[in-house]
Amino acid sequence: MKVVVRAFARFREVIGDVNTLDIPEGSGIQDLLIALAARSGESRDLLFDEEGMIRDNIIVMLNRRRLARTAFALTVLSEEDEVAIYPPVAGG
Amino acid sequence: MLNEKEAKRYSRQIASIGEEGQERLKSAHVVLAGAGGLGCPAAAYLCAAGVGRLTIIDPDQVELTNLNRQILHWEKDIGRHKVISVREKLEAMNRGVTIEDLCETVTMQNAPELTGQASLIIDALDNFPARYALNQAALQNGIPCVHGAVCGFDGHVTTVIPGRTACLQCIFPDPPGGSDIPVIGTTAGIIGLLQAHEAIKLITGIGTVLENRLLIWDGRDSSVTIMHLDRDPECSVCGNNSYYARRTGETQ
């Protein structure tokens, strides 16, 4: 199935703006992030820490609504879902 | 009540917000935390708009590397306290606005007192520890807080309304790292102005603010994306088991 990935800020620089990804039916947020991480070492380092855990400060939004971290494991993606990933920016 | 001079000075915006809106601006007290890339444009426009009282908090002194974006600090100000530099410019801009300067770092300890008298807080800080402190103080005092942040060509804005919206901790439970964050001056200008714009809407009650919405600005292609937010019932700051919720008896 195809899902749309939108990456912002630093993630966009590394992953690209809008990507359509073909991932297996039943995939979840973690599966999608693994598929993105597989594209380059830089992507992997941005998305996962040394222990292979999704980095704490990644904000994930499904169909333009923020997903709580506790909802990552419970979320099953559907065809044409839009997943946005955003690294919080801090400067002022 | 507005005097004759004020009615003339603000006539072009009174045409949009009415005399009542202008009077609301005049009686508002905005506490602006941060006199840097976001704080300078926000302060300038709120001062020009005739906000009655503006308190500016920042511990830093002006450095050469600030000048690409912190547009109220000029070459002559290098080495001076930012709050003094900003105050001087704002007082020259609009004598009708009361400007207060506080040369302090925002901390968990002092934030409630620094913001207690505000009708509205603007988070124009440059680091998350201070932003979290300001967020908690805003919740404790029940004061709306307009949050903005930038990096490079990117930025975001949201308005936190205590008891109604996701708080900063709900949205960003873990702080991003990094120091000496790159900033294109215009990015800070755009985000700082959006913060001032949110403030004007909140004060006058006109329009809708970015409640439970995160506006993400992508400056590389000048696009805006709105993401919807929800309060996190498990939030350590405003969630159902937090000190704040127990104190106010709020649950969701």
Interface residues (C-beta under 8 A of the other chain):
Chain A: R6 F8 A9 R10 R12 D17 D56 N57 I59 M61 R64 R65 R66 A68 R69 T70 A84 Y86 P87 P88 V89 A90 G91 G92
Chain B: G34 G36 G37 L38 G39 A124 L125 D126 N127 F128 R131 G148 A149 V150 C151 G152 D154 G155 H156 A166 I171 F172 P173 D174 P175 P176 G177 G178 I181 P182 V183 A188 L214 I216 D218 R220 D221 T225 I226 M227 H228 L229 D230 D232 E234
